[in-house]
Amino acid sequence: MTTTSQTATRTINAPATEIFDLLSNPERHTEFDGSGFLRSAVKSQRITAVGDTFRMNMEGPHMGGEYQMDNHVSGFQPGILIAWKPAPAGTEPPGWEWLYELKSAGSDSTEVSLTYDWSKVTDKEILKLVSFPLITGSQMDDSLAALASAVNG
């Protein structure tokens, strides 16, 4: 059976509300990027609802250097869940999604699960361009470690 998603989990010593505050602010996403692709947010505003979109400047050899991605918010429950589906700027999402789930693990700690799901990618051109998973489990662990540092920093 082909794997089409991966999840990393970490307990972070901070309340879910503080972690969610950071996750919902695209200006701070570079602080917890374990992929190394994110460069900066483009005139972004805080994420407030499903349907919001935020643009990021990125760079990576898989896209031939610098590029921009529009992230279409697909899940939003304050303090519980936030998710988005990336797409090359100006296009519709081709099928992969990033999902953060937050579960209280006590008054000052939260279990954070980060899921990278590419199960809905069907575009043959995208599949030629990108070898899924593009982000490794280790890079996802790095993202959660950086998220812990950012929220506690």
Salt bridges, closest charged atoms under 4 A:
ASP21 OD1 - ARG46 NH1 3.35
GLU31 OE2 - ARG28 NE 2.85
GLU59 OE1 - ARG39 NE 3.22
ASP70 OD1 - ARG55 NE 2.52
GLU125 OE2 - LYS128 NZ 3.46
